[in-house]
Amino acid sequence: NILMCGQCLCAIAQPFLMFVTTKFANSWFSEDQRALANTIALGSNTLGILIGAFISPIIVNSEVKFVSEMCLLHLVCSISSIVPALMGCFILRSTPKQPPSYGAILSNN
């Protein structure tokens, strides 16, 4: 049940995280860097899914020690999710001190 609840929570959060990248790029990057920031943010989400899809069969590769391998897989996934979440807790501002562009000044007013 816990696994299914976690999977559902991630599935619900996915669309919100996919569309927050444009707001992030508009707030923190200048106009000539926004396309690159959007590409990196969207690509990192897809890359994370790809890495998870490749690592899962490598960790869980037999039926002999299935329970311990599943525990290891959940531990690896949890640590790789908790570390960026903790790093995000140290971001104290939603916008930089100096707006990066004139468009960012207009969108904040």
KAURRA-V814499 format. One record per pair of residues at least 12 apart in sequence whose C-alpha atoms are under 6 Angstrom apart, sorted by the first residue. I is the first residue (numbers start at 0). J is the second residue. D is the distance in whole Angstrom. If there is no record, write none. Layout:
# KAURRA-V814499
i:I j:J d:D
i:I j:J d:D
This chain:
# KAURRA-V814499
i:20 j:37 d:6
i:24 j:36 d:6
i:26 j:94 d:6
i:26 j:103 d:6
i:28 j:99 d:6
i:29 j:99 d:5
i:29 j:100 d:5
